[in-house]
């Protein structure tokens, strides 16, 4: 093989490498511009006083609700949350409702919270309830005695429901889902 062959091969490789790097740089620039545009488009979060005065429903599926105080960790989280967080019970289960005013990564799957608290997550699946609402449900178990059945969903202003937090976030951030949103997590001891 001649030297010209290797020179041509090297030149071709060098040009392809520059082309790939340029394409990658352009793609990254487009992502940054899209993220900036989405951030500028997003409505500002409400003042904390407005979030604290959120009115929660007095019933859940026809059963009266009793408000529960947020724990210290929950309250610190709620202070930074773009919306409001309420905790209630109907006497048999705990219902956590979050009014979400803007797309946020602070709204994450309940399974993540339970794992962080030392629970093992089992039997994760989608289920429909008696009202035909679709939920993402799982069983959280810690030690051999503590088992909790947890179901969650997010609903937007038009009534579209999401059972996957990531799918909700991208739909909300891209403008395909409009808020305010209501995220509901229902936990019942087993």
C-alpha angles and dihedrals in degrees: 000000000000129000090245090062092055092044091052092046092050092047091049091049091047092051092047090050092053090047093053092047091049092049091049092049091050092049091051091049091052090050091051092049092048091049092049092049091049091050092050091048095050116101115245116258114260120258114274091249090060092050092049092053096054112139114229125202117270092215138041116202090340095310120113116250127219117205119240126202119249115246120243094264092045091050093051089050091047091052090066098034117113094236134007136302125209131182121203142161135211090199096266104049141023117241120198114194124189122192104206119200100181138018107277140169087219087082101078136160117289089229088067091056093048092048089051088054091054100263125140113227118223140167095022111181146132116266139178120225129214090278090053092248114150116234137178105232136183142161117246115202130185121181112341097290108048115077125162128184109217128189128178143179141164124221126194129213092271093051097256109148128214126195094181117069094205092052089050092049095052093044090050095043092049094047096248090116122043128208168260090085130195119214116194127190119185119195124186127178113239 
